């Protein structure tokens, strides 16, 4: 005899589909937040952008790697958005490690912080 707390097979499928839908929604909301933040950063000079409250919000730690939406100091505007890894940009990525709390990676002093 089945009790009320035991989900039926159809209910299990619905629960899995609902969880998948919620994950997709959260991912879409994260993308929208990052896009909005980048649009805001594109409107201000580079130094001011670095001082905006919430700069850490555009860092994301996922699947064992971290992404950095980067500012380059040419024309004081954002020119590139991408994944910063030590092998792609060794002059800036050496020694940078993702933080465990989802904030800025340790060692991330910005592009003009020197070696």
C-alpha positions, 0 to 999 in steps of 0.5 A: 500500500502506498502512503501519501509521502511516497511519490508515484513514478509520475510525481518523480518525473514531475519533480525532476523536470521542475528541478531542471526548470529551476536550474535553467531559470537560475542560470538565465538570471545569472546571465542576465545579471552579468549582462546588465553589469557589463552594460553598466561597466561599459558606460564608465571609465576603466578606473571608475568601473573598478571602484563600482560596488559589486565588482565581485558580482561579475566573478563566477565560480563554476564547475571547478573553474572561474571566469573573469569578465575583464577590463583592458586599459585601452581606450578606458573601456571594456574590450574583452569578455572571456575566461581568464586562465593562466595558459591563455593570459599567463602574464595576468593569470599566474598564481590566481586561484579561485576563491571558495566563496565565489568572490574575487580569486586570491591574487587578483589585483587587476591588470595593472597590479604588476607581477 
